[in-house]
Amino acid sequence: MDRPTGEAAALFEALFEAHHDEIHRYVASRLSRTLADDLAAETFLVAFRTRGRYSGPDEHRRAWLFGIATNLIRRHRRDEIRRYRALGRAGGLAAVDDGDPAATDGVVDRVVAHGVQRALAEALGALKPADRDVLLLVAVADLSYAEVGAALGVPPGTVGSRLTRARKSVRSALGAEPSIHQRGED
């Protein structure tokens, strides 16, 4: 593998420093912390190896990196789906030490969060992969529609329709009623 030198090395180092942590968090949220170390590093390795093929504007480099990470995650799709389904099937909370008042603080919040986590995991596992990618790039990576489109190589309108479909599916799975605005009634 060729190594970047001079200005190329400085640019690549700046790209790595600016985006490694958020790429790592994104991969960890989609797969696991264990895989995040490897896949975040692999994301930058792929970016370096394919840097000559990147022709987008500088403001889309972040989206380009998320696109690479998403493609690497797709390789681990079966594990991701198994993880969401396992989280959905997981039952019971960790035991709370009743003798420790600090341990009981927020128990209700944890019970509610656990119930939502389980249903959310099931809902995410049931989404079409393309819809799940869009939803998680927006929700976890905080990318704009344009950035998601650049990351996945689809038009922003496609991003919008996939996101709408994913949100509707997740809301339905969580038993949430759409608001008046969400139903299109202003």
C-alpha positions in Angstrom: 0.0 0.0 0.0 1.3 3.4 -0.9 1.6 5.9 1.9 0.5 9.5 1.6 3.3 12.0 1.6 3.5 15.8 2.1 0.3 17.6 1.5 -1.7 14.4 0.8 -0.6 13.0 4.2 -1.7 16.2 6.0 -5.0 16.2 4.2 -5.7 12.6 5.0 -4.6 13.0 8.6 -7.0 16.0 8.9 -9.8 13.9 7.4 -9.1 11.1 9.8 -8.9 13.4 12.8 -12.1 15.3 11.8 -14.3 12.2 11.3 -12.9 9.1 12.9 -14.8 9.4 16.2 -18.2 9.9 14.5 -17.6 7.1 12.1 -16.6 4.9 15.0 -19.8 5.8 16.9 -21.9 5.2 13.9 -20.4 1.7 13.2 -20.7 0.9 17.0 -24.3 1.8 17.0 -25.0 -0.3 13.9 -22.9 -3.4 14.8 -20.9 -3.4 18.0 -18.0 -1.6 19.7 -15.8 -4.6 18.9 -16.4 -4.3 15.2 -16.3 -0.5 15.3 -12.6 -0.4 15.9 -11.9 -2.6 12.8 -14.6 -1.1 10.5 -13.8 2.5 11.4 -10.2 1.8 10.5 -11.2 -0.1 7.4 -13.4 2.9 6.4 -10.4 5.1 6.3 -8.3 2.5 4.6 -10.9 2.2 1.8 -11.1 6.0 1.6 -7.4 6.2 1.2 -7.3 3.5 -1.4 -10.1 5.0 -3.4 -9.2 8.6 -2.9 -8.5 9.1 -6.6 -12.0 8.1 -7.5 -13.7 10.6 -5.2 -14.9 13.5 -7.3 -17.4 15.1 -5.0 -17.2 18.5 -3.4 -15.1 18.9 -0.3 -18.3 19.4 1.8 -19.4 15.9 0.9 -16.2 14.1 2.1 -17.9 13.4 5.5 -20.9 11.9 3.7 -18.5 9.9 1.4 -16.9 8.4 4.6 -20.3 7.5 6.0 -21.2 5.9 2.6 -18.0 3.7 2.8 -18.9 2.8 6.4 -22.4 1.9 5.5 -21.2 -0.3 2.7 -18.8 -2.1 5.1 -21.7 -2.5 7.5 -23.8 -4.1 4.8 -21.2 -6.9 4.7 -22.1 -7.5 8.3 -25.8 -7.2 7.7 -26.7 -10.6 8.9 -25.0 -9.9 12.2 -26.7 -6.6 12.5 -30.2 -8.1 11.8 -29.5 -10.9 14.3 -28.4 -8.2 16.9 -31.6 -6.2 16.5 -33.7 -9.4 16.6 -31.9 -10.6 19.7 -32.3 -7.2 21.4 -36.0 -7.5 20.5 -36.3 -10.9 22.1 -34.2 -10.1 25.1 -36.3 -10.1 28.2 -35.9 -8.8 31.7 -33.8 -6.0 33.2 -30.6 -6.4 35.1 -31.3 -6.9 38.8 -31.5 -3.8 40.9 -29.9 -3.8 44.3 -32.9 -2.9 46.5 -30.6 -2.1 49.4 -29.0 0.8 47.6 -31.2 3.9 47.2 -28.9 5.2 44.4 -29.5 2.0 42.5 -33.3 2.6 42.5 -33.1 6.1 41.2 -34.5 6.2 37.7 -35.8 2.6 37.8 -39.0 3.7 36.1 -37.0 5.5 33.4 -34.9 2.4 32.9 -38.0 0.1 32.7 -39.6 2.4 30.1 -36.4 2.7 28.2 -35.9 -1.0 28.2 -39.4 -1.6 26.8 -38.9 1.0 24.0 -35.4 -0.4 23.3 -36.8 -3.8 22.8 -39.6 -2.6 20.5 -37.2 -0.3 18.6 -34.7 -3.1 18.1 -37.5 -5.3 16.6 -38.7 -2.4 14.4 -35.2 -1.7 13.1 -34.6 -5.4 12.4 -37.8 -5.5 10.4 -36.9 -2.6 8.1 -35.7 -3.0 4.6 -31.9 -2.6 4.6 -32.0 0.6 2.4 -34.6 2.2 4.7 -32.7 1.2 7.8 -29.5 2.7 6.3 -31.2 6.0 5.6 -32.9 6.2 9.0 -29.7 5.5 10.9 -27.6 7.8 8.9 -30.0 10.6 9.7 -30.7 9.6 13.4 -27.3 8.4 14.5 -24.8 10.1 12.1 -26.9 13.3 11.9 -26.4 13.6 8.2 -28.6 15.9 6.1 -30.7 14.5 3.2 -28.1 15.7 0.8 -25.3 14.0 2.7 -27.2 10.8 3.0 -27.9 10.9 -0.7 -24.2 11.5 -1.4 -23.3 8.7 1.0 -25.6 6.1 -0.6 -25.5 7.4 -4.1 -29.2 8.2 -4.3 -31.1 11.4 -4.9 -32.3 13.4 -1.9 -35.9 12.6 -2.9 -35.2 8.9 -2.5 -33.7 9.7 0.9 -36.9 11.5 1.9 -39.2 8.7 0.8 -37.0 6.0 2.5 -36.9 8.0 5.6 -40.6 8.6 5.6 -41.3 4.9 5.1 -38.8 3.9 7.9 -40.2 6.4 10.4 -43.8 5.3 9.6 -42.8 1.7 10.1 -41.0 2.4 13.4 -43.8 4.6 14.7 -46.3 1.8 13.9 -44.1 -0.8 15.6 -43.8 1.5 18.7 -47.6 2.1 18.7 -47.2 5.8 18.2 -49.9 7.8 16.6 -48.7 10.2 13.9 -49.2 13.9 14.7 -51.4 16.1 12.6 -48.3 17.4 10.8 -47.0 13.9 10.1 -50.4 13.0 8.5 -50.0 15.9 6.2 -52.9 17.9 7.8 -51.7 21.4 8.5 
